[in-house]
Amino acid sequence: MFFGDQVAGFRLYMVYQKAFVKLLNVIVVDFIGSLKQQKDPDSRAVLSRLETYIGARQFMKEPDGRSMPKSDLSSALKC
């Protein structure tokens, strides 16, 4: 998924937790199930990314670059 999707998913999970997980369950059962029944070859990539993102619970992982680093290179180079 794109970086923006990761940030949005993480933020939605942090704010809404149980409600967001319930929404994802509806997506898995209804939306993904419906797409699979249509057997559209163009939807395979979308299905794969969605199933991976939801199944691996990637929305619970803070995306890289979201938080400011505790130190930077300039502070290490100071004499």
mmJSON file of the N, C-alpha and C atoms, coordinates in Angstrom:
{"data_MODEL":{"atom_site":{
"group_PDB":["ATOM","ATOM","ATOM","ATOM","ATOM","ATOM","ATOM","ATOM","ATOM","ATOM","ATOM","ATOM","ATOM","ATOM","ATOM","ATOM","ATOM","ATOM","ATOM","ATOM","ATOM","ATOM","ATOM","ATOM","ATOM","ATOM","ATOM","ATOM","ATOM","ATOM","ATOM","ATOM","ATOM","ATOM","ATOM","ATOM","ATOM","ATOM","ATOM","ATOM","ATOM","ATOM","ATOM","ATOM","ATOM","ATOM","ATOM","ATOM","ATOM","ATOM","ATOM","ATOM","ATOM","ATOM","ATOM","ATOM","ATOM","ATOM","ATOM","ATOM","ATOM","ATOM","ATOM","ATOM","ATOM","ATOM","ATOM","ATOM","ATOM","ATOM","ATOM","ATOM","ATOM","ATOM","ATOM","ATOM","ATOM","ATOM","ATOM","ATOM","ATOM","ATOM","ATOM","ATOM","ATOM","ATOM","ATOM","ATOM","ATOM","ATOM","ATOM","ATOM","ATOM","ATOM","ATOM","ATOM","ATOM","ATOM","ATOM","ATOM","ATOM","ATOM","ATOM","ATOM","ATOM","ATOM","ATOM","ATOM","ATOM","ATOM","ATOM","ATOM","ATOM","ATOM","ATOM","ATOM","ATOM","ATOM","ATOM","ATOM","ATOM","ATOM","ATOM","ATOM","ATOM","ATOM","ATOM","ATOM","ATOM","ATOM","ATOM","ATOM","ATOM","ATOM","ATOM","ATOM","ATOM","ATOM","ATOM","ATOM","ATOM","ATOM","ATOM","ATOM","ATOM","ATOM","ATOM","ATOM","ATOM","ATOM","ATOM","ATOM","ATOM","ATOM","ATOM","ATOM","ATOM","ATOM","ATOM","ATOM","ATOM","ATOM","ATOM","ATOM","ATOM","ATOM","ATOM","ATOM","ATOM","ATOM","ATOM","ATOM","ATOM","ATOM","ATOM","ATOM","ATOM","ATOM","ATOM","ATOM","ATOM","ATOM","ATOM","ATOM","ATOM","ATOM","ATOM","ATOM","ATOM","ATOM","ATOM","ATOM","ATOM","ATOM","ATOM","ATOM","ATOM","ATOM","ATOM","ATOM","ATOM","ATOM","ATOM","ATOM","ATOM","ATOM","ATOM","ATOM","ATOM","ATOM","ATOM","ATOM","ATOM","ATOM","ATOM","ATOM","ATOM","ATOM","ATOM","ATOM","ATOM","ATOM","ATOM","ATOM","ATOM","ATOM","ATOM","ATOM","ATOM","ATOM","ATOM","ATOM","ATOM","ATOM","ATOM","ATOM","ATOM"],
"id":[1,2,3,4,5,6,7,8,9,10,11,12,13,14,15,16,17,18,19,20,21,22,23,24,25,26,27,28,29,30,31,32,33,34,35,36,37,38,39,40,41,42,43,44,45,46,47,48,49,50,51,52,53,54,55,56,57,58,59,60,61,62,63,64,65,66,67,68,69,70,71,72,73,74,75,76,77,78,79,80,81,82,83,84,85,86,87,88,89,90,91,92,93,94,95,96,97,98,99,100,101,102,103,104,105,106,107,108,109,110,111,112,113,114,115,116,117,118,119,120,121,122,123,124,125,126,127,128,129,130,131,132,133,134,135,136,137,138,139,140,141,142,143,144,145,146,147,148,149,150,151,152,153,154,155,156,157,158,159,160,161,162,163,164,165,166,167,168,169,170,171,172,173,174,175,176,177,178,179,180,181,182,183,184,185,186,187,188,189,190,191,192,193,194,195,196,197,198,199,200,201,202,203,204,205,206,207,208,209,210,211,212,213,214,215,216,217,218,219,220,221,222,223,224,225,226,227,228,229,230,231,232,233,234,235,236,237],
"type_symbol":["N","C","C","N","C","C","N","C","C","N","C","C","N","C","C","N","C","C","N","C","C","N","C","C","N","C","C","N","C","C","N","C","C","N","C","C","N","C","C","N","C","C","N","C","C","N","C","C","N","C","C","N","C","C","N","C","C","N","C","C","N","C","C","N","C","C","N","C","C","N","C","C","N","C","C","N","C","C","N","C","C","N","C","C","N","C","C","N","C","C","N","C","C","N","C","C","N","C","C","N","C","C","N","C","C","N","C","C","N","C","C","N","C","C","N","C","C","N","C","C","N","C","C","N","C","C","N","C","C","N","C","C","N","C","C","N","C","C","N","C","C","N","C","C","N","C","C","N","C","C","N","C","C","N","C","C","N","C","C","N","C","C","N","C","C","N","C","C","N","C","C","N","C","C","N","C","C","N","C","C","N","C","C","N","C","C","N","C","C","N","C","C","N","C","C","N","C","C","N","C","C","N","C","C","N","C","C","N","C","C","N","C","C","N","C","C","N","C","C","N","C","C","N","C","C","N","C","C","N","C","C","N","C","C","N","C","C"],
"label_atom_id":["N","CA","C","N","CA","C","N","CA","C","N","CA","C","N","CA","C","N","CA","C","N","CA","C","N","CA","C","N","CA","C","N","CA","C","N","CA","C","N","CA","C","N","CA","C","N","CA","C","N","CA","C","N","CA","C","N","CA","C","N","CA","C","N","CA","C","N","CA","C","N","CA","C","N","CA","C","N","CA","C","N","CA","C","N","CA","C","N","CA","C","N","CA","C","N","CA","C","N","CA","C","N","CA","C","N","CA","C","N","CA","C","N","CA","C","N","CA","C","N","CA","C","N","CA","C","N","CA","C","N","CA","C","N","CA","C","N","CA","C","N","CA","C","N","CA","C","N","CA","C","N","CA","C","N","CA","C","N","CA","C","N","CA","C","N","CA","C","N","CA","C","N","CA","C","N","CA","C","N","CA","C","N","CA","C","N","CA","C","N","CA","C","N","CA","C","N","CA","C","N","CA","C","N","CA","C","N","CA","C","N","CA","C","N","CA","C","N","CA","C","N","CA","C","N","CA","C","N","CA","C","N","CA","C","N","CA","C","N","CA","C","N","CA","C","N","CA","C","N","CA","C","N","CA","C","N","CA","C","N","CA","C","N","CA","C","N","CA","C","N","CA","C","N","CA","C"],
"label_alt_id":[null,null,null,null,null,null,null,null,null,null,null,null,null,null,null,null,null,null,null,null,null,null,null,null,null,null,null,null,null,null,null,null,null,null,null,null,null,null,null,null,null,null,null,null,null,null,null,null,null,null,null,null,null,null,null,null,null,null,null,null,null,null,null,null,null,null,null,null,null,null,null,null,null,null,null,null,null,null,null,null,null,null,null,null,null,null,null,null,null,null,null,null,null,null,null,null,null,null,null,null,null,null,null,null,null,null,null,null,null,null,null,null,null,null,null,null,null,null,null,null,null,null,null,null,null,null,null,null,null,null,null,null,null,null,null,null,null,null,null,null,null,null,null,null,null,null,null,null,null,null,null,null,null,null,null,null,null,null,null,null,null,null,null,null,null,null,null,null,null,null,null,null,null,null,null,null,null,null,null,null,null,null,null,null,null,null,null,null,null,null,null,null,null,null,null,null,null,null,null,null,null,null,null,null,null,null,null,null,null,null,null,null,null,null,null,null,null,null,null,null,null,null,null,null,null,null,null,null,null,null,null,null,null,null,null,null,null],
"label_comp_id":["MET","MET","MET","PHE","PHE","PHE","PHE","PHE","PHE","GLY","GLY","GLY","ASP","ASP","ASP","GLN","GLN","GLN","VAL","VAL","VAL","ALA","ALA","ALA","GLY","GLY","GLY","PHE","PHE","PHE","ARG","ARG","ARG","LEU","LEU","LEU","TYR","TYR","TYR","MET","MET","MET","VAL","VAL","VAL","TYR","TYR","TYR","GLN","GLN","GLN","LYS","LYS","LYS","ALA","ALA","ALA","PHE","PHE","PHE","VAL","VAL","VAL","LYS","LYS","LYS","LEU","LEU","LEU","LEU","LEU","LEU","ASN","ASN","ASN","VAL","VAL","VAL","ILE","ILE","ILE","VAL","VAL","VAL","VAL","VAL","VAL","ASP","ASP","ASP","PHE","PHE","PHE","ILE","ILE","ILE","GLY","GLY","GLY","SER","SER","SER","LEU","LEU","LEU","LYS","LYS","LYS","GLN","GLN","GLN","GLN","GLN","GLN","LYS","LYS","LYS","ASP","ASP","ASP","PRO","PRO","PRO","ASP","ASP","ASP","SER","SER","SER","ARG","ARG","ARG","ALA","ALA","ALA","VAL","VAL","VAL","LEU","LEU","LEU","SER","SER","SER","ARG","ARG","ARG","LEU","LEU","LEU","GLU","GLU","GLU","THR","THR","THR","TYR","TYR","TYR","ILE","ILE","ILE","GLY","GLY","GLY","ALA","ALA","ALA","ARG","ARG","ARG","GLN","GLN","GLN","PHE","PHE","PHE","MET","MET","MET","LYS","LYS","LYS","GLU","GLU","GLU","PRO","PRO","PRO","ASP","ASP","ASP","GLY","GLY","GLY","ARG","ARG","ARG","SER","SER","SER","MET","MET","MET","PRO","PRO","PRO","LYS","LYS","LYS","SER","SER","SER","ASP","ASP","ASP","LEU","LEU","LEU","SER","SER","SER","SER","SER","SER","ALA","ALA","ALA","LEU","LEU","LEU","LYS","LYS","LYS","CYS","CYS","CYS"],
"label_asym_id":["A","A","A","A","A","A","A","A","A","A","A","A","A","A","A","A","A","A","A","A","A","A","A","A","A","A","A","A","A","A","A","A","A","A","A","A","A","A","A","A","A","A","A","A","A","A","A","A","A","A","A","A","A","A","A","A","A","A","A","A","A","A","A","A","A","A","A","A","A","A","A","A","A","A","A","A","A","A","A","A","A","A","A","A","A","A","A","A","A","A","A","A","A","A","A","A","A","A","A","A","A","A","A","A","A","A","A","A","A","A","A","A","A","A","A","A","A","A","A","A","A","A","A","A","A","A","A","A","A","A","A","A","A","A","A","A","A","A","A","A","A","A","A","A","A","A","A","A","A","A","A","A","A","A","A","A","A","A","A","A","A","A","A","A","A","A","A","A","A","A","A","A","A","A","A","A","A","A","A","A","A","A","A","A","A","A","A","A","A","A","A","A","A","A","A","A","A","A","A","A","A","A","A","A","A","A","A","A","A","A","A","A","A","A","A","A","A","A","A","A","A","A","A","A","A","A","A","A","A","A","A","A","A","A","A","A","A"],
"label_entity_id":["1","1","1","1","1","1","1","1","1","1","1","1","1","1","1","1","1","1","1","1","1","1","1","1","1","1","1","1","1","1","1","1","1","1","1","1","1","1","1","1","1","1","1","1","1","1","1","1","1","1","1","1","1","1","1","1","1","1","1","1","1","1","1","1","1","1","1","1","1","1","1","1","1","1","1","1","1","1","1","1","1","1","1","1","1","1","1","1","1","1","1","1","1","1","1","1","1","1","1","1","1","1","1","1","1","1","1","1","1","1","1","1","1","1","1","1","1","1","1","1","1","1","1","1","1","1","1","1","1","1","1","1","1","1","1","1","1","1","1","1","1","1","1","1","1","1","1","1","1","1","1","1","1","1","1","1","1","1","1","1","1","1","1","1","1","1","1","1","1","1","1","1","1","1","1","1","1","1","1","1","1","1","1","1","1","1","1","1","1","1","1","1","1","1","1","1","1","1","1","1","1","1","1","1","1","1","1","1","1","1","1","1","1","1","1","1","1","1","1","1","1","1","1","1","1","1","1","1","1","1","1","1","1","1","1","1","1"],
"label_seq_id":[1,1,1,2,2,2,3,3,3,4,4,4,5,5,5,6,6,6,7,7,7,8,8,8,9,9,9,10,10,10,11,11,11,12,12,12,13,13,13,14,14,14,15,15,15,16,16,16,17,17,17,18,18,18,19,19,19,20,20,20,21,21,21,22,22,22,23,23,23,24,24,24,25,25,25,26,26,26,27,27,27,28,28,28,29,29,29,30,30,30,31,31,31,32,32,32,33,33,33,34,34,34,35,35,35,36,36,36,37,37,37,38,38,38,39,39,39,40,40,40,41,41,41,42,42,42,43,43,43,44,44,44,45,45,45,46,46,46,47,47,47,48,48,48,49,49,49,50,50,50,51,51,51,52,52,52,53,53,53,54,54,54,55,55,55,56,56,56,57,57,57,58,58,58,59,59,59,60,60,60,61,61,61,62,62,62,63,63,63,64,64,64,65,65,65,66,66,66,67,67,67,68,68,68,69,69,69,70,70,70,71,71,71,72,72,72,73,73,73,74,74,74,75,75,75,76,76,76,77,77,77,78,78,78,79,79,79],
"pdbx_PDB_ins_code":[null,null,null,null,null,null,null,null,null,null,null,null,null,null,null,null,null,null,null,null,null,null,null,null,null,null,null,null,null,null,null,null,null,null,null,null,null,null,null,null,null,null,null,null,null,null,null,null,null,null,null,null,null,null,null,null,null,null,null,null,null,null,null,null,null,null,null,null,null,null,null,null,null,null,null,null,null,null,null,null,null,null,null,null,null,null,null,null,null,null,null,null,null,null,null,null,null,null,null,null,null,null,null,null,null,null,null,null,null,null,null,null,null,null,null,null,null,null,null,null,null,null,null,null,null,null,null,null,null,null,null,null,null,null,null,null,null,null,null,null,null,null,null,null,null,null,null,null,null,null,null,null,null,null,null,null,null,null,null,null,null,null,null,null,null,null,null,null,null,null,null,null,null,null,null,null,null,null,null,null,null,null,null,null,null,null,null,null,null,null,null,null,null,null,null,null,null,null,null,null,null,null,null,null,null,null,null,null,null,null,null,null,null,null,null,null,null,null,null,null,null,null,null,null,null,null,null,null,null,null,null,null,null,null,null,null,null],
"Cartn_x":[0.844,0.0,0.887,0.308,1.049,1.275,2.283,2.621,1.421,0.665,-0.496,-1.547,-1.723,-2.671,-2.224,-0.918,-0.385,-0.599,-0.346,-0.533,-1.999,-2.871,-4.307,-4.813,-4.416,-4.855,-4.377,-3.126,-2.577,-3.317,-3.549,-4.226,-5.676,-6.364,-7.738,-7.783,-6.834,-6.787,-6.503,-5.572,-5.229,-6.417,-7.212,-8.332,-9.56,-9.913,-11.186,-11.075,-9.92,-9.595,-10.66,-11.541,-12.507,-13.435,-13.876,-14.777,-14.059,-12.795,-12.033,-11.827,-11.536,-11.374,-12.69,-13.82,-15.122,-15.359,-14.973,-15.099,-14.253,-13.034,-12.168,-12.777,-13.426,-14.097,-15.226,-15.961,-17.02,-16.397,-15.281,-14.593,-14.17,-13.62,-13.175,-14.356,-15.406,-16.535,-17.335,-17.72,-18.621,-17.893,-16.974,-16.336,-15.383,-14.475,-13.503,-14.218,-15.167,-15.942,-16.671,-17.251,-17.963,-17.006,-15.86,-14.876,-14.369,-14.17,-13.691,-14.721,-15.99,-17.044,-17.124,-16.753,-16.813,-15.683,-14.623,-13.475,-12.947,-12.863,-12.338,-10.805,-10.112,-8.651,-8.007,-8.688,-8.144,-8.175,-8.992,-9.107,-8.15,-7.421,-6.532,-5.492,-4.876,-3.842,-4.438,-5.613,-6.285,-6.632,-7.183,-7.537,-6.315,-5.241,-4.02,-3.496,-3.442,-2.942,-3.858,-5.155,-6.105,-6.005,-5.969,-5.897,-4.593,-3.511,-2.228,-2.248,-2.728,-2.764,-3.629,-4.797,-5.719,-5.292,-4.936,-4.568,-3.326,-2.35,-1.113,-1.241,-2.412,-2.708,-1.668,-1.324,-0.322,-0.782,-2.078,-2.611,-2.211,-1.759,-1.347,0.118,0.851,2.279,2.471,3.21,3.477,4.338,3.896,4.657,6.012,6.996,8.31,8.184,8.887,8.892,7.732,6.843,5.694,6.11,6.993,7.445,8.797,9.024,10.315,11.374,12.567,13.624,14.043,14.5,14.913,16.229,17.055,18.294,18.529,19.391,19.694,21.206,21.595,23.003,23.774,23.171,23.865,24.242,23.404,23.734,24.888,25.057,26.159,27.471,27.414,28.647,29.169,28.409,28.839,30.031,30.962,32.161,31.985],
"Cartn_y":[-1.178,0.0,1.239,2.334,3.575,4.09,4.949,5.489,6.177,6.952,7.669,6.727,5.577,4.584,4.028,3.839,3.31,4.309,5.575,6.603,6.718,6.712,6.836,5.639,4.43,3.234,3.222,3.606,3.646,4.675,5.847,6.919,6.53,5.949,5.514,4.469,3.55,2.538,3.176,4.127,4.761,5.537,6.144,6.957,6.103,5.176,4.47,3.01,2.461,1.097,0.061,-0.284,-1.374,-1.088,0.142,0.488,0.337,0.707,0.568,-0.906,-1.724,-3.157,-3.755,-3.328,-3.804,-3.397,-2.169,-1.706,-2.571,-2.883,-3.736,-5.132,-5.631,-6.933,-6.896,-5.803,-5.642,-5.612,-4.926,-4.876,-6.276,-7.044,-8.409,-9.278,-9.258,-10.157,-9.732,-8.472,-8.027,-7.604,-6.676,-6.104,-7.095,-7.663,-8.596,-9.86,-10.326,-11.499,-11.266,-10.092,-9.755,-9.658,-9.045,-8.946,-10.314,-11.204,-12.547,-13.303,-13.126,-13.817,-13.349,-12.094,-11.56,-12.102,-12.568,-13.141,-12.217,-10.94,-9.935,-9.941,-10.207,-10.26,-8.922,-7.821,-6.505,-6.218,-6.94,-6.677,-7.533,-8.424,-9.319,-8.571,-7.555,-6.796,-6.062,-5.481,-4.771,-5.748,-6.884,-7.904,-8.366,-8.599,-9.066,-8.053,-6.785,-5.743,-5.568,-5.567,-5.422,-6.588,-7.798,-8.973,-8.986,-8.607,-8.555,-7.486,-6.302,-5.182,-5.508,-6.07,-6.373,-7.635,-8.676,-9.949,-9.865,-9.08,-8.923,-7.824,-7.223,-6.16,-5.042,-4.679,-3.646,-2.275,-2.094,-0.82,-0.557,-1.584,-1.414,-0.985,-1.022,-0.691,0.768,1.491,2.894,2.981,3.758,3.863,4.54,4.132,4.763,6.235,7.072,8.495,9.251,8.575,9.256,10.104,9.597,10.317,10.972,12.038,12.718,11.873,11.79,11.033,11.719,10.947,11.504,12.261,11.888,12.615,12.619,13.531,13.585,13.58,13.528,13.434,14.661,15.846,17.075,17.088,16.512,16.481,15.528,14.501,13.555,14.128,15.078,15.657,16.854,17.363,18.525,18.146,19.06,18.818,19.307],
"Cartn_z":[0.0,0.0,0.0,-0.326,-0.355,1.054,1.209,2.525,3.163,2.383,2.922,3.494,2.849,3.338,4.683,4.819,6.074,7.201,6.922,7.943,8.313,7.302,7.567,8.367,7.966,8.678,10.115,10.322,11.679,12.522,11.956,12.701,13.017,12.048,12.299,13.406,13.377,14.431,15.788,15.835,17.108,17.685,16.836,17.309,17.616,16.701,16.814,17.259,17.312,17.718,17.375,18.305,18.081,16.914,16.773,15.672,14.329,14.269,13.03,12.688,13.676,13.436,12.94,13.496,13.025,11.575,11.23,9.851,8.913,9.337,8.518,8.355,9.385,9.281,8.259,8.221,7.22,5.825,5.681,4.389,3.968,4.901,4.581,4.171,4.948,4.702,3.468,3.411,2.346,1.072,1.19,0.006,-0.658,0.113,-0.461,-0.938,-0.164,-0.583,-1.892,-2.046,-3.276,-4.464,-4.248,-5.329,-5.767,-4.818,-5.155,-5.994,-5.691,-6.431,-7.881,-8.134,-9.492,-10.365,-9.744,-10.454,-11.549,-11.226,-12.145,-12.055,-13.15,-13.086,-12.725,-13.01,-12.68,-11.178,-10.437,-8.999,-8.16,-8.774,-8.02,-7.203,-7.798,-7.082,-5.884,-6.074,-4.978,-3.864,-4.234,-3.244,-2.471,-3.168,-2.526,-1.518,-1.926,-1.009,0.2,-0.034,1.079,2.061,1.515,2.383,3.186,2.558,3.264,4.344,4.0,4.943,6.16,5.914,7.008,7.741,6.994,7.608,8.474,8.04,8.813,9.87,9.935,10.899,10.816,9.592,9.36,9.833,9.98,10.462,11.908,12.617,14.011,14.132,13.028,13.045,12.642,13.462,13.154,11.894,10.9,9.654,9.875,9.085,9.152,8.791,9.527,9.251,9.855,10.558,11.154,12.341,13.162,14.352,14.089,14.772,14.675,15.384,14.819,15.499,16.792,17.754,19.039,18.924,17.987,17.721,16.221,15.785,14.363,14.163,12.947,12.602,13.065,13.001,13.377,14.859,15.714,17.136,17.42,16.602,16.786,16.294,15.393,14.814,15.598,16.542,17.333,18.199,18.301,19.118,20.514],
"occupancy":[1.0,1.0,1.0,1.0,1.0,1.0,1.0,1.0,1.0,1.0,1.0,1.0,1.0,1.0,1.0,1.0,1.0,1.0,1.0,1.0,1.0,1.0,1.0,1.0,1.0,1.0,1.0,1.0,1.0,1.0,1.0,1.0,1.0,1.0,1.0,1.0,1.0,1.0,1.0,1.0,1.0,1.0,1.0,1.0,1.0,1.0,1.0,1.0,1.0,1.0,1.0,1.0,1.0,1.0,1.0,1.0,1.0,1.0,1.0,1.0,1.0,1.0,1.0,1.0,1.0,1.0,1.0,1.0,1.0,1.0,1.0,1.0,1.0,1.0,1.0,1.0,1.0,1.0,1.0,1.0,1.0,1.0,1.0,1.0,1.0,1.0,1.0,1.0,1.0,1.0,1.0,1.0,1.0,1.0,1.0,1.0,1.0,1.0,1.0,1.0,1.0,1.0,1.0,1.0,1.0,1.0,1.0,1.0,1.0,1.0,1.0,1.0,1.0,1.0,1.0,1.0,1.0,1.0,1.0,1.0,1.0,1.0,1.0,1.0,1.0,1.0,1.0,1.0,1.0,1.0,1.0,1.0,1.0,1.0,1.0,1.0,1.0,1.0,1.0,1.0,1.0,1.0,1.0,1.0,1.0,1.0,1.0,1.0,1.0,1.0,1.0,1.0,1.0,1.0,1.0,1.0,1.0,1.0,1.0,1.0,1.0,1.0,1.0,1.0,1.0,1.0,1.0,1.0,1.0,1.0,1.0,1.0,1.0,1.0,1.0,1.0,1.0,1.0,1.0,1.0,1.0,1.0,1.0,1.0,1.0,1.0,1.0,1.0,1.0,1.0,1.0,1.0,1.0,1.0,1.0,1.0,1.0,1.0,1.0,1.0,1.0,1.0,1.0,1.0,1.0,1.0,1.0,1.0,1.0,1.0,1.0,1.0,1.0,1.0,1.0,1.0,1.0,1.0,1.0,1.0,1.0,1.0,1.0,1.0,1.0,1.0,1.0,1.0,1.0,1.0,1.0,1.0,1.0,1.0,1.0,1.0,1.0],
"B_iso_or_equiv":[0.0,0.0,0.0,0.0,0.0,0.0,0.0,0.0,0.0,0.0,0.0,0.0,0.0,0.0,0.0,0.0,0.0,0.0,0.0,0.0,0.0,0.0,0.0,0.0,0.0,0.0,0.0,0.0,0.0,0.0,0.0,0.0,0.0,0.0,0.0,0.0,0.0,0.0,0.0,0.0,0.0,0.0,0.0,0.0,0.0,0.0,0.0,0.0,0.0,0.0,0.0,0.0,0.0,0.0,0.0,0.0,0.0,0.0,0.0,0.0,0.0,0.0,0.0,0.0,0.0,0.0,0.0,0.0,0.0,0.0,0.0,0.0,0.0,0.0,0.0,0.0,0.0,0.0,0.0,0.0,0.0,0.0,0.0,0.0,0.0,0.0,0.0,0.0,0.0,0.0,0.0,0.0,0.0,0.0,0.0,0.0,0.0,0.0,0.0,0.0,0.0,0.0,0.0,0.0,0.0,0.0,0.0,0.0,0.0,0.0,0.0,0.0,0.0,0.0,0.0,0.0,0.0,0.0,0.0,0.0,0.0,0.0,0.0,0.0,0.0,0.0,0.0,0.0,0.0,0.0,0.0,0.0,0.0,0.0,0.0,0.0,0.0,0.0,0.0,0.0,0.0,0.0,0.0,0.0,0.0,0.0,0.0,0.0,0.0,0.0,0.0,0.0,0.0,0.0,0.0,0.0,0.0,0.0,0.0,0.0,0.0,0.0,0.0,0.0,0.0,0.0,0.0,0.0,0.0,0.0,0.0,0.0,0.0,0.0,0.0,0.0,0.0,0.0,0.0,0.0,0.0,0.0,0.0,0.0,0.0,0.0,0.0,0.0,0.0,0.0,0.0,0.0,0.0,0.0,0.0,0.0,0.0,0.0,0.0,0.0,0.0,0.0,0.0,0.0,0.0,0.0,0.0,0.0,0.0,0.0,0.0,0.0,0.0,0.0,0.0,0.0,0.0,0.0,0.0,0.0,0.0,0.0,0.0,0.0,0.0,0.0,0.0,0.0,0.0,0.0,0.0,0.0,0.0,0.0,0.0,0.0,0.0],
"pdbx_formal_charge":[null,null,null,null,null,null,null,null,null,null,null,null,null,null,null,null,null,null,null,null,null,null,null,null,null,null,null,null,null,null,null,null,null,null,null,null,null,null,null,null,null,null,null,null,null,null,null,null,null,null,null,null,null,null,null,null,null,null,null,null,null,null,null,null,null,null,null,null,null,null,null,null,null,null,null,null,null,null,null,null,null,null,null,null,null,null,null,null,null,null,null,null,null,null,null,null,null,null,null,null,null,null,null,null,null,null,null,null,null,null,null,null,null,null,null,null,null,null,null,null,null,null,null,null,null,null,null,null,null,null,null,null,null,null,null,null,null,null,null,null,null,null,null,null,null,null,null,null,null,null,null,null,null,null,null,null,null,null,null,null,null,null,null,null,null,null,null,null,null,null,null,null,null,null,null,null,null,null,null,null,null,null,null,null,null,null,null,null,null,null,null,null,null,null,null,null,null,null,null,null,null,null,null,null,null,null,null,null,null,null,null,null,null,null,null,null,null,null,null,null,null,null,null,null,null,null,null,null,null,null,null,null,null,null,null,null,null],
"auth_seq_id":[1,1,1,2,2,2,3,3,3,4,4,4,5,5,5,6,6,6,7,7,7,8,8,8,9,9,9,10,10,10,11,11,11,12,12,12,13,13,13,14,14,14,15,15,15,16,16,16,17,17,17,18,18,18,19,19,19,20,20,20,21,21,21,22,22,22,23,23,23,24,24,24,25,25,25,26,26,26,27,27,27,28,28,28,29,29,29,30,30,30,31,31,31,32,32,32,33,33,33,34,34,34,35,35,35,36,36,36,37,37,37,38,38,38,39,39,39,40,40,40,41,41,41,42,42,42,43,43,43,44,44,44,45,45,45,46,46,46,47,47,47,48,48,48,49,49,49,50,50,50,51,51,51,52,52,52,53,53,53,54,54,54,55,55,55,56,56,56,57,57,57,58,58,58,59,59,59,60,60,60,61,61,61,62,62,62,63,63,63,64,64,64,65,65,65,66,66,66,67,67,67,68,68,68,69,69,69,70,70,70,71,71,71,72,72,72,73,73,73,74,74,74,75,75,75,76,76,76,77,77,77,78,78,78,79,79,79],
"auth_comp_id":["MET","MET","MET","PHE","PHE","PHE","PHE","PHE","PHE","GLY","GLY","GLY","ASP","ASP","ASP","GLN","GLN","GLN","VAL","VAL","VAL","ALA","ALA","ALA","GLY","GLY","GLY","PHE","PHE","PHE","ARG","ARG","ARG","LEU","LEU","LEU","TYR","TYR","TYR","MET","MET","MET","VAL","VAL","VAL","TYR","TYR","TYR","GLN","GLN","GLN","LYS","LYS","LYS","ALA","ALA","ALA","PHE","PHE","PHE","VAL","VAL","VAL","LYS","LYS","LYS","LEU","LEU","LEU","LEU","LEU","LEU","ASN","ASN","ASN","VAL","VAL","VAL","ILE","ILE","ILE","VAL","VAL","VAL","VAL","VAL","VAL","ASP","ASP","ASP","PHE","PHE","PHE","ILE","ILE","ILE","GLY","GLY","GLY","SER","SER","SER","LEU","LEU","LEU","LYS","LYS","LYS","GLN","GLN","GLN","GLN","GLN","GLN","LYS","LYS","LYS","ASP","ASP","ASP","PRO","PRO","PRO","ASP","ASP","ASP","SER","SER","SER","ARG","ARG","ARG","ALA","ALA","ALA","VAL","VAL","VAL","LEU","LEU","LEU","SER","SER","SER","ARG","ARG","ARG","LEU","LEU","LEU","GLU","GLU","GLU","THR","THR","THR","TYR","TYR","TYR","ILE","ILE","ILE","GLY","GLY","GLY","ALA","ALA","ALA","ARG","ARG","ARG","GLN","GLN","GLN","PHE","PHE","PHE","MET","MET","MET","LYS","LYS","LYS","GLU","GLU","GLU","PRO","PRO","PRO","ASP","ASP","ASP","GLY","GLY","GLY","ARG","ARG","ARG","SER","SER","SER","MET","MET","MET","PRO","PRO","PRO","LYS","LYS","LYS","SER","SER","SER","ASP","ASP","ASP","LEU","LEU","LEU","SER","SER","SER","SER","SER","SER","ALA","ALA","ALA","LEU","LEU","LEU","LYS","LYS","LYS","CYS","CYS","CYS"],
"auth_asym_id":["A","A","A","A","A","A","A","A","A","A","A","A","A","A","A","A","A","A","A","A","A","A","A","A","A","A","A","A","A","A","A","A","A","A","A","A","A","A","A","A","A","A","A","A","A","A","A","A","A","A","A","A","A","A","A","A","A","A","A","A","A","A","A","A","A","A","A","A","A","A","A","A","A","A","A","A","A","A","A","A","A","A","A","A","A","A","A","A","A","A","A","A","A","A","A","A","A","A","A","A","A","A","A","A","A","A","A","A","A","A","A","A","A","A","A","A","A","A","A","A","A","A","A","A","A","A","A","A","A","A","A","A","A","A","A","A","A","A","A","A","A","A","A","A","A","A","A","A","A","A","A","A","A","A","A","A","A","A","A","A","A","A","A","A","A","A","A","A","A","A","A","A","A","A","A","A","A","A","A","A","A","A","A","A","A","A","A","A","A","A","A","A","A","A","A","A","A","A","A","A","A","A","A","A","A","A","A","A","A","A","A","A","A","A","A","A","A","A","A","A","A","A","A","A","A","A","A","A","A","A","A","A","A","A","A","A","A"],
"auth_atom_id":["N","CA","C","N","CA","C","N","CA","C","N","CA","C","N","CA","C","N","CA","C","N","CA","C","N","CA","C","N","CA","C","N","CA","C","N","CA","C","N","CA","C","N","CA","C","N","CA","C","N","CA","C","N","CA","C","N","CA","C","N","CA","C","N","CA","C","N","CA","C","N","CA","C","N","CA","C","N","CA","C","N","CA","C","N","CA","C","N","CA","C","N","CA","C","N","CA","C","N","CA","C","N","CA","C","N","CA","C","N","CA","C","N","CA","C","N","CA","C","N","CA","C","N","CA","C","N","CA","C","N","CA","C","N","CA","C","N","CA","C","N","CA","C","N","CA","C","N","CA","C","N","CA","C","N","CA","C","N","CA","C","N","CA","C","N","CA","C","N","CA","C","N","CA","C","N","CA","C","N","CA","C","N","CA","C","N","CA","C","N","CA","C","N","CA","C","N","CA","C","N","CA","C","N","CA","C","N","CA","C","N","CA","C","N","CA","C","N","CA","C","N","CA","C","N","CA","C","N","CA","C","N","CA","C","N","CA","C","N","CA","C","N","CA","C","N","CA","C","N","CA","C","N","CA","C","N","CA","C","N","CA","C","N","CA","C","N","CA","C","N","CA","C","N","CA","C"],
"pdbx_PDB_model_num":[1,1,1,1,1,1,1,1,1,1,1,1,1,1,1,1,1,1,1,1,1,1,1,1,1,1,1,1,1,1,1,1,1,1,1,1,1,1,1,1,1,1,1,1,1,1,1,1,1,1,1,1,1,1,1,1,1,1,1,1,1,1,1,1,1,1,1,1,1,1,1,1,1,1,1,1,1,1,1,1,1,1,1,1,1,1,1,1,1,1,1,1,1,1,1,1,1,1,1,1,1,1,1,1,1,1,1,1,1,1,1,1,1,1,1,1,1,1,1,1,1,1,1,1,1,1,1,1,1,1,1,1,1,1,1,1,1,1,1,1,1,1,1,1,1,1,1,1,1,1,1,1,1,1,1,1,1,1,1,1,1,1,1,1,1,1,1,1,1,1,1,1,1,1,1,1,1,1,1,1,1,1,1,1,1,1,1,1,1,1,1,1,1,1,1,1,1,1,1,1,1,1,1,1,1,1,1,1,1,1,1,1,1,1,1,1,1,1,1,1,1,1,1,1,1,1,1,1,1,1,1,1,1,1,1,1,1]
}}}
